[in-house]
Amino acid sequence: MSNKDNNWKITFDKFYEGYAPAFWKNPLSSIGNSGQANIMQNIDILDPNVLTQGPGLVALTNGTQVTAVNNLIKFILDKAVTANRTFAIAETRLHELSATAVRNDAVFPRTITNMVDGQSVALLRGQLYYFYHRATDGMIGRYDLATTFIDTWLTAAPPTGPIGGAVLQRAPHPVAVKEDIMIFGNGRFVGVYTQLNNTIVPQRLDFGHHNEVADVVFHANNWLIAVNSPGLVGNNRSVGSVFLYDGSAISSLLDDEVGAGLQRIGWLMVRNGTVFICYQDLTTIGGYKVGYISGRAIVPITSFLGSLPDFSQKTLFDNLILFLSGNRIWTAGSVVSELPVASSQLASARHTTAGAIAAPFGEVLVASRDGVLASLDRFSGFTTDAHWTSIIHPVGSGRTLAYVSEVIVWTEGFTAGGRVDLILQFNDNTSNSGIKTINTINTRRHIIKIDKGNVENLRVYLEFAQGSASIPVRIKKIEVIGSLMEQ
């Protein structure tokens, strides 16, 4: 028996706080606030009022291997070149895109002779430059956005090609532009092209043997260049740095350096006057983080799981940074400045190997591949491959354990077809309440009887697998109610 003084209630809300602080260290973590997740997959918390299933995907017209997209798209220009028009580069093809379709005619997609791996594209003063690998080197092509392609522009004789052209390293080629200047990663080097005098220097800056440029951006009249040293993979310890380079890109000297320490850098991004950085902390297993540069220091703000994304796997959406880790799409930031910075795992690419992500028309596009299957997709509807697990909440202390009597789930009203299943997991998930289905239409308060004693701790698990791809269940808060039991 219980009395009023022994009653307790735990409220799970404020889901917008995203992942709990130590979620990546321990799946049974109890550190954090009640609405924070220890595990989530494809969950949307971008509306601060509710938690729901993440977005689904639909292929763009001509956006699969059946028509135009026959291999992995590696980079999408994250801006519109003209209204409803941008470009992307795949392993062997150059693509033109709209918000809903991949162009598929006699001009696009353009198959480029000897191209084996597309790298990046950049728009500079009305010309599109596309970087790619051949079997043993790197190359740049140029397109005038009308009729003329010069696939080997880098080595063409002036005026068709640039003064000082030379083949590139077979290495990642992140690229950034400002006014009439384009700088690009070239293995251990940074190259510079100045369109005003049509001059290119593929090795303007040299960061030394084994170093590799990971990303480049422009901010506050400086180029920022992320370099990993040495360019090793796995958990081999290496040193990352961000170098500042004068905006004129004339000198062969650097202005300053932000030492990242034992970290491998994935990408840089400028947002609202702040330079954000994605990196792997090599002093700990699974230490993938997003932070920002403050002076000469890197300040971490969120963590994530999976693998380190590269320069092509980042974009801005709904005031958040979206990025790929493996084939999962993660968020970092807050949708409004009044809310805390958080991370969440929002959606997934269609196939196992993800390529580029971008939002050139304000809507997220994501590329992926699995063997011969390939696609370029945009967000559409909702996924049912979604679940969310809270942190562990202790409810017992000393000789006192807990009895759980009921759960009340508050939702927005939904129509027939919407469904979410709830399971209370007890005592470090050694037992549970069984599946409790929430699918009562036009109801905003769902009362579920539990009747479970001897509870030391509990957590909430939400599963959308039996739900709808068009009728989401939007959860406002979850209340777990019970009383104390002395043993």
Solvent accessible surface area in square Angstrom, and as a share of the most:
residue,aa,sasa,rsa
1,M,240,1.07
2,S,56,0.36
3,N,85,0.44
4,K,177,0.75
5,D,135,0.70
6,N,46,0.24
7,N,84,0.43
8,W,43,0.15
9,K,115,0.49
10,I,24,0.12
11,T,42,0.24
12,F,0,0.00
13,D,43,0.22
14,K,113,0.48
15,F,5,0.02
16,Y,48,0.18
17,E,26,0.12
18,G,0,0.00
19,Y,17,0.07
20,A,2,0.02
21,P,84,0.53
22,A,23,0.18
23,F,11,0.05
24,W,45,0.16
25,K,131,0.55
26,N,73,0.37
27,P,81,0.51
28,L,67,0.33
29,S,8,0.05
30,S,56,0.36
31,I,106,0.54
32,G,35,0.33
33,N,84,0.43
34,S,24,0.16
35,G,1,0.01
36,Q,20,0.09
37,A,0,0.00
38,N,4,0.02
39,I,62,0.32
40,M,10,0.05
41,Q,31,0.14
42,N,3,0.02
43,I,0,0.00
44,D,32,0.16
45,I,11,0.05
46,L,23,0.11
47,D,61,0.32
48,P,44,0.28
49,N,106,0.54
50,V,4,0.02
51,L,0,0.00
52,T,6,0.03
53,Q,1,0.00
54,G,0,0.00
55,P,19,0.12
56,G,9,0.09
57,L,41,0.20
58,V,56,0.32
59,A,29,0.22
60,L,4,0.02
61,T,84,0.49
62,N,45,0.23
63,G,2,0.02
64,T,36,0.21
65,Q,60,0.27
66,V,122,0.70
67,T,60,0.35
68,A,1,0.00
69,V,1,0.00
70,N,69,0.35
71,N,19,0.10
72,L,10,0.05
73,I,1,0.00
74,K,49,0.21
75,F,27,0.11
76,I,5,0.03
77,L,14,0.07
78,D,65,0.34
79,K,99,0.42
80,A,43,0.34
81,V,23,0.13
82,T,70,0.41
83,A,98,0.76
84,N,86,0.44
85,R,45,0.16
86,T,0,0.00
87,F,0,0.00
88,A,0,0.00
89,I,0,0.00
90,A,0,0.00
91,E,35,0.16
92,T,43,0.25
93,R,48,0.17
94,L,0,0.00
95,H,0,0.00
96,E,19,0.09
97,L,4,0.02
98,S,24,0.15
99,A,23,0.18
100,T,73,0.42
101,A,28,0.22
102,V,0,0.00
103,R,80,0.29
104,N,72,0.37
105,D,74,0.38
106,A,113,0.88
107,V,61,0.35
108,F,0,0.00
109,P,24,0.15
110,R,70,0.25
111,T,91,0.53
112,I,4,0.02
113,T,105,0.61
114,N,104,0.53
115,M,8,0.04
116,V,68,0.39
117,D,31,0.16
118,G,0,0.00
119,Q,19,0.08
120,S,0,0.00
121,V,2,0.01
122,A,5,0.04
123,L,29,0.14
124,L,3,0.01
125,R,162,0.59
126,G,41,0.40
127,Q,42,0.19
128,L,0,0.00
129,Y,0,0.00
130,Y,0,0.00
131,F,0,0.00
132,Y,1,0.00
133,H,12,0.05
134,R,49,0.18
135,A,76,0.59
136,T,119,0.69
137,D,26,0.14
138,G,0,0.00
139,M,0,0.00
140,I,0,0.00
141,G,0,0.00
142,R,46,0.17
143,Y,2,0.01
144,D,50,0.26
145,L,32,0.16
146,A,67,0.52
147,T,117,0.68
148,T,67,0.39
149,F,36,0.15
150,I,31,0.15
151,D,27,0.14
152,T,59,0.34
153,W,0,0.00
154,L,0,0.00
155,T,69,0.40
156,A,26,0.20
157,A,76,0.59
158,P,70,0.44
159,P,121,0.76
160,T,64,0.37
161,G,0,0.00
162,P,3,0.02
163,I,93,0.47
164,G,47,0.45
165,G,31,0.29
166,A,47,0.36
167,V,72,0.41
168,L,5,0.03
169,Q,72,0.32
170,R,123,0.45
171,A,12,0.09
172,P,44,0.28
173,H,0,0.00
174,P,0,0.00
175,V,22,0.13
176,A,16,0.13
177,V,50,0.29
178,K,81,0.34
179,E,132,0.59
180,D,21,0.11
181,I,22,0.11
182,M,0,0.00
183,I,0,0.00
184,F,0,0.00
185,G,0,0.00
186,N,1,0.00
187,G,7,0.07
188,R,81,0.30
189,F,21,0.09
190,V,0,0.00
191,G,0,0.00
192,V,4,0.03
193,Y,2,0.01
194,T,32,0.18
195,Q,34,0.15
196,L,149,0.74
197,N,88,0.45
198,N,31,0.16
199,T,42,0.24
200,I,3,0.01
201,V,48,0.27
202,P,15,0.09
203,Q,91,0.41
204,R,51,0.18
205,L,6,0.03
206,D,80,0.42
207,F,24,0.10
208,G,23,0.22
209,H,136,0.61
210,H,117,0.52
211,N,29,0.15
212,E,62,0.28
213,V,0,0.00
214,A,14,0.11
215,D,5,0.02
216,V,4,0.02
217,V,18,0.10
218,F,44,0.18
219,H,46,0.21
220,A,75,0.58
221,N,106,0.54
222,N,35,0.18
223,W,0,0.00
224,L,9,0.05
225,I,0,0.00
226,A,0,0.00
227,V,3,0.01
228,N,15,0.08
229,S,36,0.23
230,P,41,0.26
231,G,41,0.39
232,L,77,0.38
233,V,121,0.70
234,G,50,0.48
235,N,89,0.46
236,N,79,0.41
237,R,140,0.51
238,S,3,0.02
239,V,70,0.40
240,G,0,0.00
241,S,11,0.07
242,V,0,0.00
243,F,30,0.12
244,L,43,0.21
245,Y,0,0.00
246,D,54,0.28
247,G,10,0.10
248,S,51,0.33
249,A,2,0.01
250,I,133,0.67
251,S,46,0.30
252,S,76,0.49
253,L,136,0.67
254,L,65,0.32
255,D,82,0.43
256,D,49,0.25
257,E,74,0.33
258,V,4,0.02
259,G,49,0.47
260,A,8,0.06
261,G,33,0.32
262,L,63,0.31
263,Q,33,0.15
264,R,24,0.09
265,I,3,0.02
266,G,4,0.04
267,W,0,0.00
268,L,0,0.00
269,M,19,0.08
270,V,49,0.28
271,R,35,0.13
272,N,128,0.66
273,G,54,0.52
274,T,44,0.25
275,V,8,0.05
276,F,21,0.09
277,I,0,0.00
278,C,0,0.00
279,Y,4,0.02
280,Q,9,0.04
281,D,24,0.12
282,L,11,0.05
283,T,75,0.44
284,T,33,0.19
285,I,136,0.69
286,G,20,0.20
287,G,1,0.01
288,Y,29,0.11
289,K,31,0.13
290,V,0,0.00
291,G,0,0.00
292,Y,70,0.26
293,I,28,0.14
294,S,54,0.35
295,G,65,0.63
296,R,174,0.63
297,A,53,0.41
298,I,29,0.15
299,V,52,0.30
300,P,75,0.47
301,I,51,0.26
302,T,16,0.09
303,S,14,0.09
304,F,1,0.00
305,L,75,0.38
306,G,54,0.52
307,S,50,0.32
308,L,45,0.22
309,P,4,0.02
310,D,64,0.33
311,F,18,0.07
312,S,11,0.07
313,Q,25,0.11
314,K,34,0.14
315,T,1,0.00
316,L,77,0.38
317,F,51,0.21
318,D,75,0.39
319,N,69,0.35
320,L,5,0.02
321,I,2,0.01
322,L,0,0.00
323,F,1,0.00
324,L,0,0.00
325,S,3,0.02
326,G,40,0.39
327,N,36,0.19
328,R,76,0.28
329,I,0,0.00
330,W,10,0.04
331,T,5,0.03
332,A,1,0.01
333,G,8,0.08
334,S,17,0.11
335,V,24,0.14
336,V,68,0.39
337,S,100,0.65
338,E,148,0.66
339,L,37,0.18
340,P,66,0.42
341,V,77,0.44
342,A,11,0.08
343,S,6,0.04
344,S,1,0.00
345,Q,5,0.02
346,L,1,0.01
347,A,0,0.00
348,S,21,0.14
349,A,7,0.05
350,R,110,0.40
351,H,24,0.11
352,T,94,0.55
353,T,59,0.34
354,A,14,0.11
355,G,4,0.04
356,A,0,0.00
357,I,3,0.02
358,A,1,0.00
359,A,14,0.11
360,P,14,0.09
361,F,52,0.22
362,G,56,0.54
363,E,56,0.25
364,V,0,0.00
365,L,1,0.01
366,V,0,0.00
367,A,0,0.00
368,S,1,0.00
369,R,68,0.25
370,D,64,0.33
371,G,60,0.58
372,V,129,0.74
373,L,78,0.39
374,A,1,0.00
375,S,1,0.01
376,L,0,0.00
377,D,0,0.00
378,R,60,0.22
379,F,22,0.09
380,S,48,0.31
381,G,44,0.42
382,F,45,0.19
383,T,25,0.15
384,T,41,0.24
385,D,79,0.41
386,A,1,0.01
387,H,39,0.17
388,W,1,0.01
389,T,4,0.02
390,S,0,0.00
391,I,3,0.02
392,I,8,0.04
393,H,32,0.14
394,P,90,0.57
395,V,18,0.11
396,G,22,0.22
397,S,88,0.57
398,G,81,0.78
399,R,174,0.64
400,T,34,0.20
401,L,34,0.17
402,A,0,0.00
403,Y,66,0.25
404,V,0,0.00
405,S,35,0.23
406,E,32,0.14
407,V,0,0.00
408,I,18,0.09
409,V,0,0.00
410,W,80,0.28
411,T,1,0.00
412,E,59,0.27
413,G,41,0.39
414,F,12,0.05
415,T,82,0.48
416,A,69,0.53
417,G,49,0.47
418,G,2,0.02
419,R,67,0.25
420,V,0,0.00
421,D,7,0.04
422,L,0,0.00
423,I,29,0.15
424,L,0,0.00
425,Q,21,0.09
426,F,0,0.00
427,N,32,0.16
428,D,66,0.34
429,N,66,0.34
430,T,111,0.65
431,S,38,0.24
432,N,82,0.42
433,S,24,0.15
434,G,29,0.28
435,I,113,0.57
436,K,52,0.22
437,T,57,0.33
438,I,3,0.02
439,N,74,0.38
440,T,78,0.45
441,I,78,0.40
442,N,105,0.54
443,T,37,0.22
444,R,140,0.51
445,R,127,0.46
446,H,13,0.06
447,I,85,0.43
448,I,21,0.11
449,K,144,0.61
450,I,21,0.11
451,D,107,0.55
452,K,59,0.25
453,G,22,0.21
454,N,82,0.42
455,V,0,0.00
456,E,92,0.41
457,N,21,0.11
458,L,0,0.00
459,R,14,0.05
460,V,0,0.00
461,Y,40,0.15
462,L,0,0.00
463,E,40,0.18
464,F,0,0.00
465,A,51,0.40
466,Q,110,0.49
467,G,17,0.16
468,S,18,0.12
469,A,62,0.48
470,S,85,0.55
471,I,45,0.23
472,P,14,0.09
473,V,0,0.00
474,R,85,0.31
475,I,0,0.00
476,K,88,0.37
477,K,65,0.27
478,I,0,0.00
479,E,15,0.07
480,V,0,0.00
481,I,42,0.21
482,G,4,0.04
483,S,6,0.04
484,L,65,0.32
485,M,65,0.29
486,E,143,0.64
487,Q,93,0.41
